[in-house]
Structures are given as structure tokens and as C-alpha cells.
Amino acid sequence: MSTNISNCPVCRLMRSLAFSGLGMAIGGGIAFLLGASRDQSLMAGIVTAAVLVFGIVDKKRK
């Protein structure tokens, strides 16, 4: 059993959810402020969230 509690599966899931929420807010908010439609803002938020989750979380594993 690992003694590193901050790397347990539940902790990784919660970090991913936090980064995806942050990415959605940043990407969607900026797109909306720049005049994008609602659909385009959602897509920008999804892409930004994916970049944050797969970019930042993957770097922590290395």
C-alpha cells in the first residue's frame, strides 16, 4: 500500500474535476466575452478543459 495519499484514485479524480471546471470557466468565459455564441463558448470551454486536464495532470505523472 502506498503512503502517498495525495495520489490516490479519488484524489486524482477530484483534481481532474477541478481542472476541468477551471478550464471550462476560463475558455468559455473568454470566448463569451470576445463575442462568441453560446455554442461556440461551450466548445471553447470543453477544449480548454481538455488541454488543462491532459496537459497538467499528465506532466505531474512524469
Backbone as JSON, one array per atom type, in Angstrom:
{
  "sequence": "MSTNISNCPVCRLMRSLAFSGLGMAIGGGIAFLLGASRDQSLMAGIVTAAVLVFGIVDKKRK",
  "N": [[0.84, -1.19, 0.0], [0.5, 2.19, -0.78], [2.07, 5.06, 0.63], [1.66, 7.58, -0.18], [-0.74, 9.65, -0.02], [-1.91, 11.72, -1.45], [-1.99, 10.94, -4.07], [-3.94, 9.12, -4.56], [-6.63, 7.29, -6.2], [-9.13, 8.63, -5.91], [-8.33, 11.19, -5.2], [-6.96, 11.96, -7.53], [-9.1, 11.97, -9.34], [-10.65, 14.04, -8.26], [-8.9, 16.2, -8.59], [-8.8, 16.27, -11.4], [-11.46, 16.93, -11.96], [-11.55, 19.47, -10.82], [-9.67, 20.87, -12.39], [-10.95, 20.63, -14.86], [-13.3, 22.05, -14.47], [-12.24, 24.59, -13.97], [-10.95, 25.05, -16.41], [-13.16, 25.04, -18.12], [-14.52, 27.31, -17.24], [-12.63, 29.34, -17.74], [-12.05, 29.1, -20.56], [-14.66, 29.15, -21.76], [-15.65, 31.53, -20.71], [-13.87, 33.52, -21.65], [-14.23, 33.22, -24.41], [-16.94, 33.91, -24.6], [-16.85, 36.57, -23.74], [-15.44, 37.63, -25.84], [-17.31, 37.7, -27.79], [-18.38, 35.38, -28.86], [-20.81, 32.9, -29.84], [-23.25, 31.1, -27.84], [-22.99, 28.31, -28.21], [-20.45, 28.16, -29.38], [-18.94, 29.15, -27.27], [-19.27, 27.13, -25.36], [-17.97, 25.01, -26.67], [-15.36, 26.04, -26.81], [-14.81, 26.13, -24.09], [-14.85, 23.39, -23.45], [-12.69, 22.43, -24.95], [-10.57, 23.89, -23.79], [-10.71, 22.91, -21.17], [-10.04, 20.22, -21.61], [-7.41, 20.49, -22.52], [-6.2, 21.53, -20.21], [-6.64, 19.44, -18.32], [-5.47, 17.11, -19.53], [-2.99, 18.1, -20.13], [-1.78, 19.3, -17.8], [-2.2, 17.4, -15.73], [-0.98, 15.18, -16.84], [1.67, 16.0, -16.96], [2.34, 15.97, -14.28], [2.57, 13.29, -13.73], [4.95, 12.49, -14.86]],
  "CA": [[0.0, 0.0, 0.0], [1.28, 3.41, -0.93], [1.91, 6.06, 1.69], [1.39, 8.86, -0.83], [-2.2, 9.76, -0.01], [-2.37, 12.71, -2.44], [-2.03, 10.35, -5.4], [-4.93, 8.05, -4.59], [-7.54, 7.47, -7.34], [-10.16, 9.64, -5.63], [-7.67, 12.5, -5.26], [-6.72, 12.26, -8.94], [-10.38, 12.31, -9.93], [-11.06, 15.37, -7.79], [-8.04, 17.18, -9.27], [-9.25, 16.37, -12.78], [-12.72, 17.68, -11.97], [-11.25, 20.88, -10.53], [-9.05, 21.46, -13.57], [-11.91, 20.73, -15.96], [-14.18, 23.17, -14.15], [-11.47, 25.81, -14.17], [-10.76, 25.21, -17.85], [-14.45, 25.39, -18.72], [-14.81, 28.7, -16.88], [-11.7, 30.23, -18.44], [-12.27, 29.04, -22.01], [-16.0, 29.62, -22.11], [-15.79, 32.94, -20.33], [-13.12, 34.38, -22.58], [-14.91, 33.17, -25.71], [-18.18, 34.67, -24.49], [-16.5, 37.99, -23.68], [-14.98, 38.06, -27.16], [-18.45, 37.8, -28.68], [-18.76, 34.09, -29.45], [-22.16, 32.46, -29.5], [-23.31, 30.19, -26.7], [-22.44, 27.02, -28.63], [-19.0, 28.3, -29.55], [-18.36, 29.31, -25.93], [-19.22, 25.8, -24.75], [-16.9, 24.24, -27.33], [-14.08, 26.59, -26.36], [-14.62, 25.68, -22.72], [-14.54, 21.96, -23.46], [-11.32, 22.27, -25.45], [-9.66, 24.41, -22.77], [-10.71, 21.96, -20.06], [-9.28, 19.03, -22.02], [-5.99, 20.85, -22.53], [-5.73, 21.62, -18.82], [-6.63, 18.13, -17.65], [-4.5, 16.2, -20.11], [-1.68, 18.74, -20.14], [-1.23, 19.5, -16.45], [-2.2, 16.16, -14.97], [0.0, 14.28, -17.45], [3.01, 16.45, -16.57], [2.6, 15.58, -12.9], [2.91, 11.86, -13.7], [6.34, 12.3, -15.32]],
  "C": [[0.88, 1.24, 0.0], [1.02, 4.37, 0.23], [1.63, 7.44, 1.14], [-0.12, 9.02, -0.99], [-2.7, 10.72, -1.09], [-2.43, 12.15, -3.85], [-3.01, 9.18, -5.47], [-5.91, 8.3, -5.74], [-8.61, 8.54, -7.11], [-9.55, 11.04, -5.71], [-7.38, 12.91, -6.7], [-8.01, 12.65, -9.65], [-10.81, 13.71, -9.52], [-10.19, 16.46, -8.42], [-8.47, 17.36, -10.72], [-10.55, 17.16, -12.89], [-12.49, 19.17, -11.71], [-10.63, 21.56, -11.74], [-10.03, 21.58, -14.72], [-12.9, 21.85, -15.71], [-13.5, 24.51, -14.36], [-11.27, 26.09, -15.65], [-12.05, 25.62, -18.55], [-14.78, 26.85, -18.44], [-13.91, 29.66, -17.66], [-12.0, 30.27, -19.94], [-13.61, 29.58, -22.44], [-16.19, 31.09, -21.81], [-15.09, 33.88, -21.28], [-13.79, 34.39, -23.95], [-16.19, 33.99, -25.69], [-17.89, 36.17, -24.46], [-16.01, 38.52, -25.02], [-16.1, 38.05, -28.2], [-18.86, 36.5, -29.35], [-20.19, 33.75, -29.04], [-22.09, 31.48, -28.32], [-22.69, 28.83, -27.03], [-20.93, 27.08, -28.79], [-18.3, 28.48, -28.21], [-18.25, 27.96, -25.22], [-18.12, 24.95, -25.36], [-15.52, 24.73, -26.91], [-13.78, 26.16, -24.93], [-14.23, 24.22, -22.63], [-13.1, 21.72, -23.91], [-10.3, 22.75, -24.42], [-9.59, 23.47, -21.58], [-9.91, 20.72, -20.4], [-7.79, 19.32, -22.04], [-5.45, 20.93, -21.11], [-5.62, 20.26, -18.17], [-5.53, 17.25, -18.21], [-3.1, 16.79, -20.15], [-1.05, 18.81, -18.77], [-1.15, 18.19, -15.68], [-1.17, 15.18, -15.52], [1.41, 14.7, -17.08], [3.35, 16.04, -15.15], [3.0, 14.11, -12.78], [4.36, 11.62, -14.07], [7.32, 12.66, -14.28]]
}
